Amino acid sequence: VLNGDVLADPPSDAAAIGCLLTPAGDTLGGLRSLLFVRGNHETRNVWARHLPEYVELPGGNYYQAFTRGPVRVVALDTGEEKPDTSNEYFGLVDFDAYLKKEMDWLETEIHSEAFMSAPFRVVFMHIPRSVEAAPAPGDPRGRFAALLQEGKTDLLVCGHTHSQEIVEAVPGVRDYPIFIGGGNKPDVATVIRIDASENALDVRVLRADGGAISARTISRRGR
């Protein structure tokens, strides 16, 4: 999973090929699937509109859900961190309407048989404060936290802050931990590895050189 901001305000095809397609192809060699989760920087610059030509978007959206083994995987798009009215966009975007549509989709997903019957539900999204803090009144991101809690999410994996962190669960409010990945420099870069069985998620945070930073086991809970 590439969890957002792989491309920094992409200016051209060359940026996507050099920073996304070539490294992914060389590393995975067609032997593993790759899930691309859009970050806020991939929404910026004129070339951002061409990104769908380079990544597969089921249903034409940057959000999706699928099952792998005992895990229902949900990939969400947190959009831009700036309001639609920001000068940087000059009225050219409408993330509010887009996010409302996404939240309607998520509400349907958490009530689906595939989601409810999965031993584990793991969600990937770029901006963690979409669930960490209360959004401003009217901000559609306010539904993220409520829906993920209602759906009894087991683990949320985020990026964005460039600072590796584990935000512990808050029982009764947010009953799942948030794992936040590191930054874009080798000394602070991280890989979050999740090994899943029918009874547990083993989550490890690794440095770029493979050394362990932390480990956590999340046990299957009753529904």
N, C-alpha and C positions, 0 to 999 in steps of 0.2 A: 504494500500500500504506500503510495506517495500522498502524504496528507496535507498538501497545499503549499503554495509559494515555492514550487520547484522552478517556476519561471518568474523572473522579476520584471514586472511591467513589460511583457514580451514585445519587442519592436519589429520582429520579422520571422519569416520561416526558419531562417538559420538559427535563431535562438531556440525554437522548439526542437529542431533536429539535434542541435549540439548539446542542449541541456536536458532533454527529455527522451527523445526516441533513441538516439545512439547509445547513451549510457544504459538505458533500460534494456535495449537489445543485446548489448555486449555482456551485461551482467546476468540476465536471465536466460539468454540463449534460446528462447522459445520453450523452455522446460517448465516455467512457472507462469501463472497468470499474474497480471499487474492491475491493481485497482488505482485509478487516478481520482483523487478528491481535490476539487478546486479550492484554492485559497483566494484571499482578497486581491493579492497582487496579480493573479491570473485573470482578474476582471478588468485590469487597467491597460491603457495604451490601445492604439487603433488596431493592433494585430489580435487583440483578445477575441475579437469577433470571428477570427479564423480558427480558433482552437478546436471547435467541433469537427474540423476536417482532419484532425490528427489523433483524436481519442474517440473511442467508441462510447456512445451515450445511449444506453437503453431507454427507449421512449422519448429520446430527444432531450433528456434532462440530465443535469449534473448530480442528481440524487437517484439512488436505486437501492434495492434490497435483494439478497439472494441467500441461499443456504449452502454452507460447506461443512460437511460432517455434522457435528452436534451444535453448530453455531449458526444463528441467523445473523447475517452481516447487513448492517444498514450504513450506507454512505450518504451523508447530508452535505448540502452546500450552504455555508453561512453567509455567502454574498460578500458585500463590501462592508468594511468597518465604518465608513463615512456615510452620513445621511444622503439620500437621493438629491437633496437640495444643495450639496456641497459645490463650491465653485469649480472644483476639479472636473465635474461632470457636465456642467453647463446644461442641465436638464435632459441629458441624453440617455439616462438609465431610469429604470423603474423597479428597483429591487424590492420595494415594499409589496407590490402586487405579486412579484415572483415568489417571495417568501411566503406570502399568504397561500398561494397555490401549493407550495411545497409542504406547508404545515397541514393542509387538508389531505394531501397524499400520505403524510406521516401518520395522521390520525387513522386513516384506513389501514395502513400497514400494521400498526400495533394491535389492531383487532383482527388481523388475518390469522387463519389457522396455522400458516407456516411460521409466523412470529410467535404466536401464543404456545405452540407445541414444541418449540425448540428448547433443548436443555439450557442453552445460553443465548443471550442477545448482546452483541458487541456493536457499538456505534462508532463510526469515524466521522469527525468533522474538524474543520480548521480552527475556528475561533472559539476558545473555551469560555469566554465570558458570556457567550450566548446562554449558558446555563449557570454560570457562577454568580452573576449579578443580575439584579432586576433591571430590564431594559426600560427605556423611557415609555410613558403612556402612549399607546398607539403603535409601538414598535412590534411588528409581527414576530420578532425573535422571542418575545415573551412566552410564546407557546412551546418553544423547544423544551424548556425545563419541565413544564407540566406534562407534556406528552411522553417524554423519556421516563419520567417518574411513574406515570400511569402504566406504561408498558413494561414496568419492572426490568429495566435495562440492568445488565450485569457489569458492564464496563464501557467507559467512554474514552476514546483516544483522540487527542487534539494536538495542535501545533501552535503556530502564530507568535508566541511570546519569545521564542529563541532562548528559552530558559527551561531546562528539564525540571519537572516537578511532579509530585503525586499529590493530588488534592483529595483528601480522605472523604469518605461518604459522610453524610449528615443524616443519621437515622430519622426516618419519617418525613424528611424534606427532599433529600437526594440520596437514595439508598445504594448508590454505586460510586466507586472511585473514578477520578479523572486522571489519566496518565497524559502528561504533556511532554512532547519531545523537545530536544535541544535545538541549538541554532545551526547556522549554515557555515560555520568554521570548523575545521577538523577537531580542534580541542574541545568544542562544546557540542559537536554533533552526536546524535544518538540513534540507535535502532531499538524499537520496541518489538520484542518477539513474543508471540502468544501461541502456546501449545495447548490444544483443546482435547479433552476426553469427555466421555459422557457425564463425568462427575466433577470435573474441575477445569479451570483455566489456569495454566501456569504462565505468568507474565514476567518477563525479564527485560530490564532496561540495560542496554549495552552501549559502550563507547564505540567510536568509529573503528578502533583497533580490535574490537571484540571483547574487551574487558568488561566485567559485570559492574554495574552501578547499584542496582537493587533488584530484588525478586519478590514476587507476591503470588500466592495461590488463592484463587477465588473459587469457593466451593459452590456447587449447585444448591440452589435454595428452593423451597417450596413455593408454588405459585398460588 
